[in-house]
Every structure is written in C-alpha cells, then in structure tokens.
Amino acid sequence: MVTREAPGHEAGVRRERTTTPAGAAPGGAAAALAPVLRALIGADAPVRVTFWDGSAHGPEDAVGTLAIHTPDALRRIVWAPGELGVARAFVAGDLSVDGDIFEVLTALRDAAPGELRAVDPRTMVATARAALRLGALGTPLPPPPEEARPAGRIHSPTRDARAISHHYDVGNDFYELVLGPSWTYSCARFVTPATTLEEAQAAKYELICRKLGLDDRPGARLLDVGCGWGSMAIHAARNHGAQVVGIALSHEQVDKAKERVRAAGLQDSVEIRYQDYRDLGGEQFDAISSIGMFEHVGTARTAQYFTTLRDLLVPGGRLLNHAISSPGGSRLGSRTFIGRYVFPDGELIDVGQVVLAMERAGFEVRDVESLREHYSRTLHCWVANLEARWDEAVALVGRARADIWRLYMAASAIGFDDGGIAVHQVLGVVPDATGASGMPRTRGDWD
C-alpha cells in the first residue's frame, strides 16, 4: 500500500463530483458505479474514489482516496460480494488506499450505512450490470496467494498449527521491524503519556508478573502459553527468578525465542518448546500466563482450554488470561478480510463468557481489567514503525503482505477506539483445600 499526502481541506461546503477525463466514454466508470458507491460507502463519505479510466467520484477535499486501478477489482467484487471481494481486490493490488490510513478508515466507518459483508442484493445486481457495461465481467479470478484456507476440523491441533503458522511464520525480520526491540505482539501498557512502546511492553509484563505473584515467589514455575518470541519468559526469569516453560506453534517464533534466551544467558531458567497446550500433561506449575493466544482457541475449545490449564496448576496457582474480546463474541469468518488474510479461524470471545468458563473449570476469578485504549495506542505505534520502514518491509515480505498488516492494524486500532473490540486481563486462582487463595488484599501490590 502506497502512502501519499491526503488532499488538503478548504473551508466551506464539501463538494461531491463525478469527473471524466477528456476522450473517455461519457461518465466513465465513476458515473456507472456512482449508485453502487453510494450504497456501499454512503452518500456523504469524505473519501474520493478514482478509477482506471481517469474518472473519479467523491469530494475534491477528501481525507483520502480509494484508487481502483483495474477493472479486475470490480470483477472480484461481483464474484465474491461484500468484504471478501473487496479484500481480494486490495490484496491483489487492484485497489489501494491513498492518504492517512486512520483518517480514511474512520471516515468510511462513519459514513457507511452498513457492513460490506451485508451487501444488499439489489446493490450487487447493480454492480454486476455496471461491470458488464464496463467490460469488467469475466470468469472468476484466482484469489491472491496470501489467502488462507485451512483444511480439516476447525480447532483441531493440525488445523490450529496451520492457522497459527499462516500468521506468525512470515519472517522474524519483518516482525522485528513492526514490533521494535521488545519483540512483543500484544497490547502494551502506557503508564504515562510519555511512555515509549518498549517501556509500555515491559510495564505490561511486569503487571502480569505481579498479578501472578511472581514477585513474591522467586523460583516459581511459570508456564507461558503462546510464548511468541519469548519476551514474557525472559522478563519473568530475569526480573523475578522464575523458572519458565514457554510453548508456541510457530517454528519461527520458537527458533527466535530460543536464540533470545541464549543471548540473555537464561538457558538454565527458560525452556522454549514447540508444543500444543493440549499435549501438556503430568507437569505442575505455580502460575500460567496466556497472552494474546486465547483468540486462537475458539468457543468450542474454551472449556477444554481452561480445564487443561487448571489441571496444570498447584493449589494456590494463578492463571492470567490476556485476550482480545468482543461484546457478544465474534468469529472472524471465512469471508472476512481478517479471517482470510490475517487470523484464520480466530474468535473473539465475550469477556463475560471467559469469566464463566474459567469459573466452571475450577478457577476463582479475582480480577478483570480492560486495556482497550492501550491497545489502540500500541497499534498506532506498530503502524508508525511499519510506515517508517515501508520499503524495507516490502522487500522482506512483499507488497501484498505489508499492505495486509498495515490495513488490519489500522482497522483494529479504530475498533478499539470505538469499543467494537476490547482487550481484557482476567486473573483466576485455584484456592487450596482450606479455601485460601494467597491473593493480596488490594491491587496496590501490583503497582
């Protein structure tokens, strides 16, 4: 995705225009598709749409531009109506976004009458007719190679491994570019307005360590489920003397995590494994952290997940589940941009259901904390990192994947801003036979 300066704003009334270059067919693509555009993105969207024939639709003082480069964009949308067709056009490079990505997406969100995946049938008929007139209606195009279609029973170990690999095994150099030196792919905690991303990630890990009581129990055995590149494991071992086992299903993450553990001189304290949580058994831990992994578990496996982790804890043991949530729950469907190109099979589960599932598994839930606004700022930092080194990112993973990551992170930030999604830390404890929890009297100890 190419970033350009967004057109300036002039005082006065926004003027919507449909323009056609000299020598083009009367009205061009813009005129043919104007009714469809109004249905899809709203009549008042402050976004300009330009077409392959030089025609354009929308206000001249737009916050940004949707550039439709080839008729193939229209062809993809006709054959895959709604969000999936638009996503394929975007990933294939038939459609791009010019201008400030946050401003453009916010404008589209505010102006659109409904979600793309719920396109009215009459709108799609009109789109097909317009595509026919423009010579853009042909046989279906193959989806971009970046599209994920995991096979097998959903949330089976094999399919989960493939889905996780699709997202995380795209190159450690790329993730380092986006995430920065903290090597952390989850919500940071910005204690002050001046806190840097790296400081905020360390603050998040420290908060989790304190919630788990690691600061009071040097040598405690910690399991980090979905350990990523090992940052939580390294923090807990280095700062609190924890003995840590980290598990993940990304070969590239596991390899890098082992390398970072060796570089930190913590081989005697931290063990990193390529392992599924369902294969853990016969081991006991004092604490478990699950940070940014629960989104891959799925509703159908939630009870098994928490029961498995409960059985791994000693009496008095604690679990901290840090996960993105959605009011009412939300499955990232196979016809969505996120579901096909970012997190195949991902599910965002209502925090209330998380609490209930943990209680049913035998946990006493002691604390629930939302970090929603912190995640928006985290994502803004990641997008800034990506944009600052755009050419390098494209060289590492290709234009399509760099576009995908930039769009999904920016859109997610907007979702956290408006409350459509959130992120919660839920802390549970396994009381001992007498009912003692070992929990501090107040949250003050965590500060």
C-alpha positions in Angstrom: 0.0 0.0 0.0 1.5 3.3 -1.0 1.1 6.2 1.4 0.6 9.7 -0.1 -0.3 13.0 1.3 -4.0 13.4 1.7 -5.6 16.3 -0.1 -6.0 19.4 2.0 -9.2 20.7 3.4 -10.6 24.0 2.4 -13.1 26.0 4.4 -16.7 25.7 3.2 -19.1 23.1 2.0 -17.7 19.7 0.8 -18.4 19.3 -2.9 -19.0 15.9 -4.4 -18.2 15.5 -8.0 -18.1 12.8 -10.6 -15.5 13.6 -13.2 -14.5 12.1 -16.6 -11.2 12.7 -18.4 -11.3 14.1 -21.9 -11.7 11.4 -24.6 -13.2 8.8 -22.2 -16.6 7.3 -22.5 -19.3 9.6 -21.2 -19.4 9.4 -17.5 -16.8 6.7 -17.4 -16.5 4.1 -14.6 -17.3 6.8 -12.0 -20.7 7.6 -13.4 -21.6 3.9 -14.0 -20.7 3.0 -10.4 -21.9 6.1 -8.6 -25.1 4.5 -7.3 -23.2 1.4 -6.2 -20.6 3.5 -4.3 -23.3 5.4 -2.5 -24.9 2.2 -1.4 -21.6 0.7 -0.3 -19.8 3.6 1.4 -22.6 6.1 1.9 -23.5 9.3 0.2 -21.5 11.6 2.4 -18.2 9.7 2.8 -15.4 12.3 2.7 -13.4 9.9 0.5 -12.7 10.2 -3.2 -12.8 7.2 -5.4 -10.6 7.2 -8.6 -10.8 4.7 -11.4 -8.6 3.1 -14.0 -10.0 5.3 -16.8 -9.2 8.5 -15.0 -12.7 9.2 -13.9 -13.4 10.0 -10.2 -16.3 10.2 -7.7 -16.4 12.0 -4.4 -15.4 15.3 -2.8 -12.4 17.2 -4.0 -11.4 18.0 -0.4 -11.5 14.3 0.6 -9.5 13.0 3.6 -8.1 10.3 1.3 -8.6 8.3 -1.9 -9.7 4.8 -2.8 -7.8 4.1 -6.0 -9.3 1.4 -8.2 -6.5 0.6 -10.6 -8.0 -2.1 -12.9 -11.4 -3.5 -13.8 -10.4 -6.7 -12.0 -11.3 -5.0 -8.7 -14.9 -4.9 -9.9 -14.7 -8.4 -11.2 -13.5 -9.7 -7.9 -16.3 -7.9 -6.0 -19.0 -9.3 -8.4 -17.9 -12.9 -7.9 -17.3 -12.5 -4.1 -19.8 -9.9 -2.9 -19.1 -7.9 0.1 -16.0 -7.8 2.2 -14.2 -10.8 0.7 -14.3 -9.4 -2.9 -13.0 -6.0 -1.7 -10.3 -7.8 0.4 -9.1 -9.8 -2.6 -9.0 -6.6 -4.8 -7.0 -4.9 -2.1 -4.5 -7.7 -1.6 -4.1 -8.3 -5.3 -3.2 -4.6 -5.8 -6.3 -3.8 -7.9 -7.4 -1.4 -5.1 -5.3 0.8 -2.8 -5.8 3.4 -0.2 -4.0 6.7 -0.5 -3.8 9.2 2.4 -3.7 8.7 6.2 -4.9 5.2 6.7 -6.6 6.0 10.0 -8.4 9.0 8.7 -9.7 7.1 5.6 -10.9 4.1 7.6 -12.6 6.3 10.2 -14.3 8.3 7.5 -15.6 5.1 5.8 -16.8 3.7 9.2 -18.7 6.9 10.0 -20.3 7.3 6.6 -21.1 3.7 5.5 -24.7 2.7 6.2 -23.8 -0.9 7.0 -21.1 -3.5 6.8 -19.6 -4.6 3.5 -20.3 -8.2 4.1 -24.1 -7.5 4.4 -24.4 -6.0 0.9 -28.0 -5.6 -0.3 -28.8 -8.0 -3.2 -30.1 -5.0 -5.3 -26.7 -3.3 -4.9 -24.9 -6.4 -6.2 -27.2 -6.7 -9.2 -26.5 -3.0 -10.0 -22.8 -3.7 -9.5 -22.9 -6.7 -11.9 -24.7 -4.6 -14.6 -22.2 -1.8 -14.3 -19.4 -4.3 -14.5 -20.9 -5.7 -17.7 -21.2 -2.3 -19.3 -17.6 -1.5 -18.4 -16.3 -4.8 -19.8 -15.2 -6.0 -16.4 -17.4 -9.0 -16.0 -15.4 -12.2 -16.8 -14.8 -15.5 -15.2 -13.7 -15.6 -11.5 -10.1 -14.6 -10.9 -7.9 -16.9 -8.6 -7.6 -15.5 -5.1 -4.3 -13.9 -4.1 -1.7 -16.4 -2.9 -1.7 -14.7 0.6 -5.2 -16.0 1.2 -5.6 -18.7 3.9 -8.0 -21.6 3.6 -7.1 -24.0 6.4 -8.4 -27.5 5.9 -9.5 -30.1 8.4 -11.7 -30.0 11.5 -11.8 -26.4 12.9 -9.6 -26.0 16.0 -8.1 -29.5 15.7 -4.4 -29.5 16.6 -3.3 -29.9 13.0 -5.6 -27.1 11.7 -4.7 -24.8 14.6 -1.0 -25.2 13.8 -1.5 -24.3 10.2 -3.6 -21.3 11.0 -1.1 -20.0 13.5 1.8 -20.6 11.1 -0.1 -18.6 8.4 0.0 -15.5 10.7 3.3 -15.8 12.6 5.7 -17.6 10.2 6.1 -14.7 7.8 9.6 -13.8 8.8 11.1 -12.7 12.1 12.9 -9.7 10.5 9.5 -8.4 9.4 8.1 -8.7 12.9 11.1 -7.1 14.5 10.6 -4.1 12.1 7.0 -3.8 13.2 7.2 -4.6 16.9 10.5 -3.0 17.7 13.1 -4.3 20.2 10.5 -5.5 22.7 9.6 -8.4 20.3 6.1 -8.3 21.8 2.9 -8.8 19.7 0.2 -7.9 22.2 -1.2 -4.9 23.9 1.3 -2.7 25.8 0.5 -0.7 29.0 1.3 3.0 28.7 1.7 4.2 32.3 2.2 7.8 31.3 1.7 9.9 28.1 5.5 9.9 27.6 5.9 6.1 27.9 7.6 4.6 24.9 6.4 1.4 23.2 9.3 -0.6 24.6 8.7 0.8 28.2 5.0 0.1 27.8 5.6 -3.6 26.9 7.9 -4.0 29.8 5.2 -2.4 32.1 2.6 -4.9 30.8 4.9 -7.9 31.5 5.7 -6.5 35.0 2.0 -6.1 35.7 1.3 -9.7 34.7 4.1 -11.0 36.8 2.8 -9.1 39.9 -0.8 -10.3 39.2 0.6 -13.8 39.1 2.5 -13.2 42.4 5.9 -14.0 40.8 7.5 -11.0 42.6 6.7 -12.7 46.0 7.8 -16.2 44.9 11.4 -16.3 43.5 11.9 -19.6 41.7 8.2 -20.1 41.0 7.5 -22.3 38.0 5.7 -20.4 35.2 4.1 -21.7 32.0 3.7 -19.1 29.2 1.2 -20.4 26.7 1.7 -18.9 23.2 5.1 -17.6 24.3 5.8 -15.7 21.0 9.4 -14.6 20.7 10.0 -15.3 24.4 9.7 -11.8 25.9 7.4 -12.7 28.8 9.6 -15.7 29.7 12.7 -13.6 29.6 11.2 -10.8 31.7 9.8 -13.2 34.4 13.1 -15.1 34.6 15.4 -12.1 34.6 13.3 -9.9 37.0 11.7 -12.4 39.3 13.9 -15.5 39.1 11.0 -17.6 37.6 11.6 -21.0 36.1 9.7 -20.7 32.8 8.4 -23.1 30.2 7.2 -21.3 27.0 5.3 -23.1 24.3 4.2 -22.0 20.9 3.1 -23.4 17.5 5.2 -21.1 15.3 8.5 -22.6 14.3 10.0 -19.2 13.5 8.9 -17.8 16.9 10.3 -20.8 18.8 13.6 -20.6 17.0 13.9 -16.9 17.7 12.8 -17.3 21.3 15.5 -19.9 21.9 18.1 -17.6 20.4 17.0 -14.7 22.6 17.0 -16.9 25.7 20.6 -17.9 24.9 21.6 -14.3 24.2 20.2 -13.3 27.6 22.1 -16.1 29.4 18.9 -17.6 30.7 19.2 -21.2 29.4 19.1 -22.6 32.9 15.8 -20.7 33.7 13.8 -20.7 30.5 12.8 -23.6 28.3 11.1 -22.9 24.9 9.2 -25.7 23.2 7.2 -26.2 20.0 4.2 -27.7 21.7 0.4 -27.5 21.7 -1.3 -26.8 25.1 -3.3 -30.0 24.6 -0.1 -32.0 24.8 0.8 -30.8 28.3 0.2 -33.3 31.0 1.8 -34.6 34.1 3.5 -31.2 34.8 2.8 -28.8 37.6 3.2 -25.0 37.6 2.8 -22.2 40.1 1.5 -19.8 37.5 0.3 -19.6 33.9 0.3 -16.7 31.6 -1.7 -16.7 28.3 -1.0 -13.5 26.4 -2.6 -13.0 23.0 -3.1 -16.7 22.5 -6.7 -17.3 23.6 -8.0 -15.7 20.3 -6.9 -18.9 18.5 -8.6 -21.3 20.9 -12.3 -21.0 19.8 -15.6 -21.2 21.6 -15.9 -24.9 21.2 -12.5 -25.5 22.8 -12.8 -22.9 25.6 -13.9 -25.3 28.3 -11.1 -27.8 27.4 -8.6 -24.9 27.4 -9.3 -23.7 30.9 -9.7 -27.2 32.3 -6.4 -28.2 30.9 -4.7 -25.2 32.4 -6.5 -25.7 35.7 -5.2 -29.2 36.0 -1.6 -28.0 35.4 -1.7 -25.6 38.4 -0.8 -26.4 42.0 -3.1 -25.3 44.8 -2.8 -21.5 45.1 -1.7 -21.3 41.5 -2.9 -18.5 39.3 -3.8 -18.0 35.6 -3.7 -14.7 33.8 -5.6 -14.8 30.5 -4.9 -11.7 28.4 -7.0 -11.7 25.2 -8.9 -9.5 22.8 -12.7 -9.7 23.4 -15.9 -8.6 21.6 -19.3 -7.9 23.2 -21.4 -10.9 22.4 -18.4 -12.7 20.8 -17.3 -12.6 17.3 -15.9 -15.3 15.0 -13.6 -14.0 12.3 -15.5 -15.6 9.4 -14.0 -17.1 6.3 -15.5 -14.4 4.1 -13.9 -11.5 6.0 -10.6 -9.8 5.4 -9.2 -10.7 8.8 -10.4 -14.3 8.6 -8.9 -15.0 5.2 -5.7 -12.9 5.3 -4.8 -12.3 9.0 -6.2 -14.7 11.6 -7.8 -17.7 10.0 -10.2 -19.4 12.4 -9.8 -16.6 15.0 -12.5 -16.0 17.5 -13.0 -13.1 19.9 -15.0 -14.3 22.9 -17.1 -12.1 25.2 -15.2 -11.4 28.5 -18.3 -12.5 30.4 -18.1 -15.9 28.8 -14.4 -16.1 29.6 -15.1 -15.4 33.3 -17.9 -18.0 33.3 -15.7 -20.7 31.6 -12.9 -20.1 34.0 -15.2 -20.5 37.0 -16.7 -23.7 35.5 -13.2 -25.0 35.1 -12.5 -24.5 38.8 -10.9 -21.1 39.0 -11.9 -18.3 41.4 -11.9 -15.2 39.2 -10.3 -12.4 41.2 -9.7 -9.6 38.8 -10.8 -8.3 35.4 -9.1 -5.3 33.8 -9.6 -3.7 30.4 -6.7 -2.2 28.5 -8.7 -1.2 25.4 -7.3 2.3 25.0 -3.8 1.0 25.5 -4.2 -1.4 22.5 -5.2 1.4 20.2 -2.0 3.3 21.1 0.0 0.1 20.7 -1.4 -0.4 17.2 -0.6 3.2 16.2 3.0 2.6 17.3 3.2 -0.6 15.1 1.7 1.2 12.1 4.2 4.0 12.6 7.1 1.5 12.7 5.9 -0.1 9.5 5.3 3.1 7.6 8.7 4.5 8.7 10.5 1.5 7.1 8.0 0.7 4.4 10.4 -0.1 1.6 12.3 -2.5 3.8 9.1 -4.2 4.9 8.0 -4.7 1.2 11.5 -6.1 0.4 11.1 -8.6 3.3 7.5 -9.9 2.8 6.2 -8.4 -0.4 3.8 -5.5 -1.1 0.7 -7.6 -0.5 1.6 -8.8 2.9 2.9 -5.4 4.1 -0.5 -3.9 2.9 -2.4 -6.6 4.8 -0.6 -5.9 8.1 -0.9 -2.1 7.7 -4.7 -2.3 7.0 -5.5 -4.8 9.7 -3.6 -3.0 12.4 -5.1 0.4 11.5 -8.6 -1.0 11.3 -8.1 -2.8 14.6 -7.0 0.4 16.3 -10.2 2.1 15.2 -12.2 -0.9 16.6 -10.5 -0.4 20.0 -11.2 3.3 19.8 -14.9 2.9 19.3 -15.4 0.0 21.6 -16.3 -2.6 19.0 -13.5 -4.7 20.4 -11.6 -4.7 23.7 -8.8 -6.5 25.5 -9.1 -7.9 29.0 -6.8 -9.5 31.5 -8.7 -12.0 33.6 -7.0 -13.3 36.7 -8.1 -16.6 38.2 -6.7 -18.6 41.2 -7.1 -22.2 42.3 -7.7 -22.0 46.1 -6.2 -24.7 48.3 -8.2 -27.3 50.3 -8.9 -24.7 53.0 -10.2 -22.1 50.5 -7.1 -19.9 50.9 -6.2 -18.1 47.7 -3.0 -16.4 48.6 -4.2 -13.2 46.9 -3.1 -9.8 48.2 -5.7 -7.7 50.0 -5.7 -5.0 47.4 -4.4 -4.2 43.9 -1.8 -1.9 45.5 0.8 -4.6 45.4 0.6 -4.7 41.6 1.7 -1.1 41.3 
